[in-house]
Amino acid sequence: MINLQKVVRNQVEYRTDPLTSEQTRINPDRTKRVKQAESRIQLQEIINHSRNQCIFCPDRIDTITPDFPTQICPTGKIRRGETAIFPNLYPFAENHAVGVITSQHFLDVDQFTDELLTDNLMASLDYVRTANSQYRQAIYPAYIWNYMPPSAGSIIHPHVQIMVETEPIPGVKKYLQKSENYFNQYQENYWKILIEEEKRLGQRYIGGTDTLSLIASFAPRGMNEVQFIFHGISCLSDLTQKRTDDFVHCLRNILKGYKQLEVGAFNLVAYSGPMNQKQDYYWLNMKLISRPFPKGLYTNDTGPMERLYDVWVIDTLPESLPGLLGWCGPLTVLFPLRMKISTEVAGIMN
């Protein structure tokens, strides 16, 4: 019921996403191609330069960033631990908020603690539920983390974007519609069957807990893509403390693996169903992809094929990712810790 087939033409693997039918083309040899853009500004220089006028740092955040109206938050900002959530000054969505993760201006990929990430996600959920209580038609939440400028993050200081909209984002809408179509055709939840099939194959299943599973996507949209699939819930607002703790622990393990791969930027996005509507055909999921390392000048990892043709050109095989990440997650682990990187795929380290 799930087609994980590929076609090889001229040494290029053509893969089709089993749910959306979107095409991915994979050729690991592309990691060997010459990239003439050299680094002109080193990472530490970028960090130091950006710290001088950072509006998210503790000495400026309360005076420069905006506050919520009192019906959303009587104190102006939603706070939990080091997290502070407030309206986005330049929104691109309904009920668009920013969630600063830490008081530190910069944390490396592997320096985020369970406490920091848990506080940020739980505070974000507080905002999602409050926004929905004030604007009942706003039922589609989104949680986005753009880490460092190559991910489209305009501010170095670690932060997330939270939105609560009246319509699903087009990519989410496609997931919901395709999942419902699958359910109607097979009377099965696509995401449950996908996990079972990936476990059976043992090629891309990374690990997980009793509340979520992690896989390397068969037809990824980004480099080093990891998908987090939450068992039995369809919306961000359904996350409990236990589910949040499990997710954060798994995310931190993956970020440690990213550090070993010398990843310096990433995107994390949630694909959430609507609030207050249980959907048996859909399970909440998130995707994490790596982006080019922060440099003064670099070769981007997306081009006209992705932006204009909706074809995803990828340099890494998903089957190699579980081993490269050195997964050592909690409870259910199919792949032991191993960091031997083959010469075929060593070039993924942007």
MARPA-971314 format. One line per 10 residues: number of its first residue (from 1); their letters; for each residue x, y, z of N, C-alpha, C. Coordinates in steps of 0.1 Angstrom, whole numbers. Atoms other than C-alpha are relative to their C-alpha. Layout:
% MARPA-971314
NUM = A = X/Y/Z/X/Y/Z/X/Y/Z | ...
***
This chain:
% MARPA-971314
1 = MINLQKVVRN = 8/-12/0/0/0/0/8/13/0 | -9/-11/0/31/22/2/11/-3/-10 | -9/2/10/52/25/-29/13/7/2 | -13/-6/-2/89/31/-21/9/-5/-11 | -8/5/12/103/25/-56/8/12/-5 | -8/-10/7/130/43/-75/4/-5/-14 | -4/2/14/141/45/-111/14/6/-2 | -13/-5/2/178/49/-120/2/3/-15 | -3/-4/14/186/69/-152/13/8/0 | -13/-8/1/221/80/-161/6/3/14
11 = QVEYRTDPLT = -6/-1/-14/233/73/-125/-8/9/9 | 8/-8/-9/206/95/-111/-12/-8/5 | 12/6/-5/179/81/-88/-12/9/0 | 13/-7/0/144/93/-95/-9/-6/10 | 8/6/-11/123/89/-64/-13/9/0 | 13/-6/-1/86/98/-60/-5/-1/15 | 5/1/-13/72/107/-26/-13/-8/0 | 12/10/0/47/79/-17/-13/7/4 | 13/-7/-3/21/104/-4/-3/11/-10 | 3/-12/8/24/136/-25/4/-2/-15
21 = SEQTRINPDR = -5/2/14/40/122/-57/10/10/-5 | -11/-10/4/66/150/-57/13/-8/-3 | -12/7/5/98/141/-74/13/5/7 | -14/-3/-5/133/139/-58/10/-7/-9 | -11/6/8/165/133/-78/12/0/8 | -12/1/-9/195/120/-59/12/-6/-8 | -13/4/6/231/117/-71/11/4/10 | -10/-3/-10/257/114/-43/13/5/-6 | -12/-5/7/284/122/-69/1/15/0 | 1/-15/1/272/158/-69/8/6/12
31 = TKRVKQAESR = -8/-5/-11/290/162/-36/15/3/-4 | -14/-2/4/323/161/-55/2/12/-10 | -2/-11/9/315/190/-78/7/12/6 | -7/-12/-5/336/221/-76/-9/11/4 | 7/-12/-5/322/250/-56/10/11/2 | -10/-10/0/341/281/-63/-3/12/10 | 3/-10/-10/324/303/-37/7/-3/13 | -8/2/-12/349/306/-9/-6/8/12 | 4/-7/-12/343/317/27/8/13/1 | -6/-13/-2/350/354/31/-1/5/14
41 = IQLQEIINHS = 2/-5/-14/337/360/66/-2/-13/8 | 1/11/-8/342/334/93/-12/1/10 | 12/1/-9/314/322/116/1/9/12 | -1/-8/-12/328/339/147/-1/15/-3 | 2/-14/4/330/372/129/-14/4/-2 | 14/-2/2/294/369/118/-7/1/14 | 7/-1/-13/283/362/154/4/12/8 | -4/-12/-7/304/390/169/-6/13/-6 | 5/-11/6/292/415/144/-15/2/2 | 15/-1/-2/255/406/148/-4/3/15
51 = RNQCIFCPDR = 3/-1/-14/257/407/186/-2/15/4 | 0/-14/-4/262/445/187/-14/6/0 | 13/-6/1/227/454/177/-12/-10/1 | 11/10/0/207/423/184/-11/4/9 | 12/-4/-8/172/431/195/-6/-11/9 | 4/12/-8/167/396/210/8/-2/13 | -9/2/-12/195/399/236/-7/7/12 | 7/-4/-12/184/405/272/0/15/2 | -1/-15/-3/195/442/273/-9/8/-9 | 8/-7/9/172/451/244/-14/-6/-2
61 = IDTITPDFPT = 12/7/4/144/426/241/-12/7/6 | 11/-5/-7/121/443/266/-4/15/-5 | 2/-13/4/125/478/252/-2/2/-15 | 1/-2/15/126/472/214/-10/-9/-6 | 10/9/6/104/442/207/-14/3/5 | 14/-3/-3/66/446/207/-6/-9/11 | 8/8/-10/41/433/233/-13/-5/-6 | 14/4/3/9/413/229/-10/9/6 | 11/-7/-7/-24/430/236/-3/-8/13 | 2/7/-13/-36/422/271/-9/-12/-1
71 = QICPTGKIRR = 8/12/1/-62/397/259/8/-12/-4 | -9/12/3/-34/375/246/9/-2/12 | -10/1/-12/-9/382/275/-1/12/8 | 1/-12/-8/-16/406/303/14/7/3 | -13/-5/-3/22/410/309/7/4/-13 | -6/-4/13/29/417/272/8/-11/-8 | -8/11/6/52/387/265/-3/-13/8 | 1/13/-6/47/350/271/14/-5/4 | -13/5/-4/76/337/291/0/-13/7 | -2/13/-6/88/303/302/15/-3/0
81 = GETAIFPNLY = -15/2/0/124/298/314/6/12/-7 | -7/-10/8/146/317/289/-8/4/-12 | 8/-3/12/119/317/262/-8/13/3 | 9/-12/0/101/350/254/-7/0/-13 | 8/0/12/73/351/229/-8/13/-1 | 6/-13/3/59/383/213/-3/1/-14 | 5/-1/14/43/395/181/12/3/-10 | -10/-2/10/64/395/149/-3/14/-6 | 1/-13/6/70/431/137/-3/0/-15 | 1/1/14/71/420/101/-7/-13/-4
91 = PFAENHAVGV = 7/13/2/45/392/98/-2/-4/-14 | 5/6/13/39/369/68/-11/-10/2 | 10/9/-3/11/351/85/-10/6/10 | 9/-4/-11/-20/355/107/6/-3/14 | -4/3/-14/-13/357/144/14/-5/1 | -14/4/2/24/356/137/9/5/12 | -8/-3/-12/47/355/168/14/-5/-2 | -14/5/-1/84/351/175/2/-5/13 | -3/6/-13/97/329/202/15/-1/2 | -15/1/-3/133/336/214/2/-11/9
101 = ITSQHFLDVD = -3/12/-7/148/304/227/8/1/12 | -10/-1/-11/176/315/249/5/15/2 | -6/-13/-2/192/346/265/14/1/-7 | -13/0/6/225/336/248/-2/5/-15 | 1/-5/13/231/354/215/2/-11/-11 | -3/11/9/245/323/199/2/-13/7 | -3/13/-4/244/286/206/3/-9/-12 | -3/9/11/260/260/184/-11/-11/-1 | 10/9/3/239/232/169/-2/-10/12 | 1/10/-11/247/208/198/-1/6/14
111 = QFTDELLTDN = 0/-6/-13/244/233/226/-13/3/6 | 13/-2/-5/207/235/230/-4/-11/10 | 4/10/-11/195/218/263/-14/-4/-2 | 14/5/0/164/198/268/-9/11/6 | 8/-11/-6/152/226/291/-4/11/-9 | 2/-11/9/156/253/266/-10/-3/-11 | 9/4/11/138/234/238/-14/-3/5 | 14/3/-5/110/222/260/-7/12/4 | 7/-12/-4/103/256/275/-5/8/-13 | 4/-7/12/102/271/240/-12/-6/-7
121 = LMASLDYVRT = 12/7/6/78/245/226/-12/1/8 | 12/0/-9/55/245/256/-5/15/0 | 5/-14/1/54/284/256/-6/3/-13 | 6/-2/13/47/283/219/-14/-6/0 | 13/7/-1/18/259/226/-10/9/8 | 8/-9/-8/5/283/252/-5/11/-9 | 5/-11/9/4/311/226/-10/-6/-11 | 9/6/10/-12/288/200/-14/-2/6 | 13/2/-6/-40/279/224/-7/13/3 | 6/-13/-3/-45/315/235/-5/7/-12
131 = ANSQYRQAIY = 4/-6/12/-46/328/200/-13/-6/-5 | 12/7/5/-72/302/191/-12/3/9 | 11/-3/-8/-93/310/221/-6/14/-3 | 4/-14/3/-94/347/210/-6/1/-14 | 4/0/14/-98/340/173/-4/-14/-4 | 5/13/1/-119/309/170/3/-6/-14 | -2/5/14/-114/306/132/15/-3/-3 | -15/2/2/-76/305/136/3/-14/6 | -1/14/-5/-72/267/139/12/-8/-5 | -11/7/6/-41/259/119/14/5/6
141 = PAYIWNYMPP = -12/-5/-6/-9/263/140/12/-5/-8 | -13/3/6/27/263/126/11/4/9 | -12/-2/-9/60/260/144/12/-1/-10 | -11/-1/10/91/270/123/13/4/7 | -13/-4/-6/128/271/134/9/2/-12 | -11/-3/9/152/288/110/12/3/7 | -12/-2/-8/186/284/125/12/4/-9 | -11/-6/7/213/307/111/-4/5/-14 | 5/-7/13/211/329/79/-2/-9/-12 | 3/8/12/214/301/53/-13/-7/0
151 = SAGSIIHPHV = 13/6/-1/181/288/66/-11/10/-2 | 9/-11/2/165/322/59/-3/7/14 | 1/-7/-13/168/333/96/8/13/-1 | -6/-13/1/175/370/95/7/5/12 | -7/-3/-13/187/372/131/7/-12/5 | -8/11/-5/215/351/145/-6/-6/13 | 5/4/-13/200/349/180/-11/-11/-2 | 9/12/2/181/315/182/-14/4/3 | 14/-3/-1/144/320/177/-9/-9/-9 | 9/7/9/113/303/162/-11/9/-4
161 = QIMVETEPIP = 12/-7/5/83/315/143/-13/-9/4 | 12/7/-3/48/306/155/-12/7/-7 | 12/-6/6/16/312/135/-12/-8/3 | 13/7/-2/-21/303/140/-9/7/-11 | 7/-5/12/-40/307/107/-14/-6/-2 | 14/5/3/-76/303/94/0/-11/-11 | -1/10/11/-64/282/64/14/-7/2 | -13/7/0/-37/255/62/10/6/-10 | -10/-3/10/-4/264/46/-1/-10/-11 | 2/9/11/-5/249/11/7/-14/1
171 = GVKKYLQKSE = -7/13/-2/21/222/19/-7/-9/10 | 8/7/-10/1/212/50/-13/-5/-6 | 12/4/6/-31/212/30/1/-12/-9 | -3/12/8/-16/188/5/1/-13/8 | -2/11/-9/-5/165/33/-14/-5/5 | 13/4/-5/-40/165/48/-9/-6/-10 | 8/6/11/-58/159/15/5/-13/-4 | -5/13/5/-35/131/4/-1/-11/11 | 1/9/-10/-36/115/38/-15/-5/1 | 14/3/-1/-74/116/38/-4/-9/-12
181 = NYFNQYQENY = 3/9/12/-75/101/2/5/-14/3 | -6/13/-3/-52/73/14/-9/-8/9 | 8/6/-10/-74/66/43/-13/-5/-6 | 12/4/7/-105/65/22/2/-12/-9 | -3/11/10/-89/41/-3/3/-13/7 | -5/12/-6/-73/17/21/-5/-3/15 | 5/1/-14/-91/23/55/12/-2/10 | -12/1/-8/-56/27/70/6/14/1 | -8/-13/-1/-36/57/84/13/-1/-7 | -12/0/9/-9/64/59/13/0/9
191 = WKILIEEEKR = -12/-2/-8/16/75/86/3/-12/9 | -2/12/-7/11/44/107/6/-11/-9 | -5/10/10/17/22/76/14/3/-4 | -13/-4/4/47/42/66/10/-4/10 | -10/4/-11/64/37/100/2/-15/0 | -1/14/0/56/0/99/9/-5/-12 | -7/4/12/70/-3/63/15/3/2 | -14/-4/-2/102/16/72/7/-8/10 | -6/9/-10/108/-5/103/3/-14/-7 | -1/13/6/103/-36/82/12/0/-10
201 = LGQRYIGGTD = -11/-1/9/128/-25/55/13/2/7 | -12/-2/-8/153/-13/81/11/8/-7 | -10/-8/7/170/11/57/0/15/4 | 1/-15/-3/158/46/67/-6/3/14 | 5/-2/-13/142/40/101/11/3/10 | -11/-4/-8/163/59/126/-2/-4/15 | 2/3/-14/147/53/160/-13/7/5 | 12/-7/-6/121/68/184/-4/-5/13 | 5/4/-13/100/62/214/-14/-6/-2 | 14/5/1/65/50/222/-10/10/-5
211 = TLSLIASFAP = 9/-11/5/51/84/211/3/5/-13 | -4/-5/14/70/92/179/11/-9/-6 | -10/7/8/92/77/152/7/9/-9 | -8/-8/9/120/91/132/5/-8/-12 | -5/6/12/128/83/96/8/10/-8 | -6/-8/11/151/95/69/-9/-1/-12 | 10/0/10/126/105/42/5/-7/-13 | -4/7/13/126/82/11/2/10/-11 | -2/-10/10/122/112/-12/1/13/6 | -1/-12/-7/136/141/7/-1/13/-8
221 = RGMNEVQFIF = 0/-14/6/130/178/0/12/8/4 | -12/-7/-4/162/188/17/11/-9/4 | -12/8/-4/197/176/27/-2/-5/14 | 0/7/-13/200/152/56/-14/1/7 | 14/-2/-5/162/152/60/-4/-11/10 | 6/9/-11/147/137/92/-14/3/2 | 14/-3/-3/110/133/97/-4/-6/13 | 5/4/-14/95/131/132/-15/-2/-2 | 14/3/2/61/114/131/-6/-4/14 | 6/2/-14/39/116/163/-11/-10/-1
231 = HGISCLSDLT = 10/10/0/18/86/170/-13/4/5 | 13/-1/-6/-19/90/173/-5/14/2 | 5/-13/-2/-22/128/173/2/8/-13 | 0/-7/13/-29/152/144/4/15/1 | -2/-14/-1/-23/187/158/11/4/10 | -10/-4/-9/5/206/175/-6/2/14 | 6/-3/-13/-19/216/203/-3/-13/8 | 2/13/-7/-23/179/211/12/-5/8 | -12/4/-7/12/177/224/-1/1/15 | 0/1/-14/14/166/260/14/2/5
241 = QKRTDDFVHC = -14/-2/-5/44/171/283/8/-12/-3 | -7/12/4/54/135/277/4/0/-15 | -3/0/15/52/138/239/11/11/-3 | -10/-11/2/71/171/241/14/-4/5 | -12/5/-6/98/156/263/7/-10/-10 | -5/10/9/102/127/239/6/6/-13 | -4/-7/13/104/150/208/13/7/3 | -12/-8/-3/130/173/225/12/-9/1 | -12/9/-2/152/144/235/5/-6/-14 | -4/5/13/151/129/200/6/11/-9
251 = LRNILKGYKQ = -6/-11/8/157/163/184/14/3/4 | -13/-2/-4/187/169/205/10/-10/-4 | -9/10/5/202/136/195/3/2/-15 | -2/-2/14/197/144/159/9/12/-2 | -9/-12/1/213/179/164/14/-4/3 | -14/5/-3/243/161/180/6/-6/-13 | -5/7/13/245/140/148/3/11/-11 | -2/-11/9/242/172/127/14/6/3 | -13/-6/-3/272/186/146/11/-9/-5 | -10/9/5/292/155/138/2/1/-15
261 = LEVGAFNLVA = -1/-2/15/284/161/101/4/14/-4 | -4/-14/2/295/198/105/-11/8/-6 | 11/-8/4/261/211/98/-1/13/8 | 0/-13/-7/259/248/107/-13/8/-1 | 13/-6/2/223/257/97/-10/-10/-3 | 11/10/3/189/240/95/-13/7/0 | 14/-3/-1/152/243/91/-8/-11/7 | 9/10/-6/126/226/113/-14/6/-2 | 14/-5/1/89/229/104/-10/-11/4 | 11/9/-4/57/213/117/-11/0/-10
271 = YSGPMNQKQD = 12/1/9/29/200/95/-11/-5/9 | 10/2/-10/0/203/118/-14/0/-6 | 14/0/3/-37/194/113/-7/11/8 | 7/-10/-7/-64/217/126/-2/-3/15 | 3/1/-14/-71/223/163/-14/-5/3 | 14/4/-5/-100/207/182/-7/-9/-10 | 6/9/9/-106/182/154/8/-12/-1 | -8/13/1/-94/146/158/-2/-5/-14 | 0/6/14/-85/132/124/8/-13/0 | -6/13/0/-79/95/123/9/-3/-11
281 = YYWLNMKLIS = -8/3/12/-63/97/89/13/8/0 | -12/-9/1/-36/122/98/8/-1/13 | -9/-1/-11/-6/122/122/9/12/-1 | -9/-11/0/13/153/132/14/-4/-3 | -14/4/3/48/153/118/8/13/-2 | -9/-11/2/78/176/116/12/-5/-9 | -11/3/9/107/178/91/12/9/4 | -12/-7/-3/143/188/98/9/-2/-12 | -10/1/11/168/196/70/12/9/3 | -12/-9/-2/203/209/70/1/10/-12
291 = RPFPKGLYTN = -2/-10/10/213/240/51/15/3/-1 | -14/-2/1/247/253/39/6/7/12 | -6/-6/-11/272/263/65/1/15/-1 | 0/-15/1/271/300/74/14/5/-4 | -12/-6/6/297/318/53/-3/14/-6 | 2/-13/6/302/352/38/-5/-2/-14 | 4/3/13/297/336/4/0/-15/-2 | 1/14/1/285/301/-4/-9/-4/-12 | 9/5/10/267/279/-30/-12/-5/7 | 12/4/-6/231/276/-21/-4/-14/-3
301 = DTGPMERLYD = 4/14/2/215/242/-17/-14/-2/-7 | 12/1/8/183/251/-36/1/10/-12 | -1/-8/12/180/264/-72/-13/0/-8 | 12/-1/8/156/266/-101/-8/-13/0 | 8/13/0/146/229/-100/-9/0/12 | 9/0/-12/133/234/-64/-10/11/0 | 8/-12/-1/120/269/-66/-11/1/-11 | 9/-3/11/103/268/-100/-6/-13/-6 | 5/13/6/99/231/-110/-6/-9/10 | 4/9/-10/90/215/-77/6/-14/-1
311 = VWVIDTLPES = -8/12/0/117/189/-82/11/2/9 | -10/-1/-11/141/183/-53/12/-7/-4 | -13/6/4/177/177/-63/8/-2/13 | -6/3/-13/195/160/-34/13/-7/-2 | -14/6/2/232/150/-30/2/-12/9 | -3/11/-10/228/124/-2/-11/-10/0 | 10/11/0/211/90/0/-6/-1/14 | 7/1/-13/185/88/28/5/-13/8 | -4/13/-6/197/52/35/13/2/8 | -13/-2/-7/231/66/46/-2/8/13
321 = LPGLLGWCGP = 1/-10/-11/217/91/71/-1/-6/14 | 1/5/-14/208/69/101/14/-3/6 | -13/3/-4/244/57/103/9/12/2 | -8/-12/-1/259/91/97/-3/8/12 | 4/-8/-12/239/107/125/5/-6/13 | -5/6/-12/252/82/150/-11/-1/10 | 12/-1/-9/217/78/165/2/-8/13 | -1/7/-13/216/69/202/-12/5/8 | 12/-6/-6/180/78/211/-5/-9/11 | 5/7/-11/158/66/239/-9/-12/-4
331 = LTVLFPLRMK = 10/10/1/137/34/242/2/-9/-12 | 0/8/12/134/21/206/12/5/-9 | -11/-4/8/167/21/187/4/-11/-9 | -3/10/10/173/2/155/15/1/-5 | -13/-2/5/207/17/146/9/4/12 | -9/-3/-11/236/16/172/8/12/-4 | -9/-11/2/260/45/176/11/-4/-10 | -11/3/9/283/45/146/3/13/-8 | -3/-13/6/301/75/131/10/-2/-12 | -9/3/11/321/58/103/-7/6/-13
341 = ISTEVAGIMN = 6/-7/11/315/81/73/7/-5/-13 | -5/6/13/319/65/38/5/12/-8 | -6/-11/9/340/84/12/-10/4/-10 | 10/-3/10/310/82/-11/-9/12/4 | 9/-11/-5/289/106/11/6/10/9 | -7/-9/-9/315/124/31/-2/15/-4 | 1/-14/5/309/155/9/-13/7/4 | 12/-7/-4/275/162/25/3/10/11 | -3/-9/-12/293/181/53/2/14/-5 | -1/-14/5/285/216/43/5/9/11
***
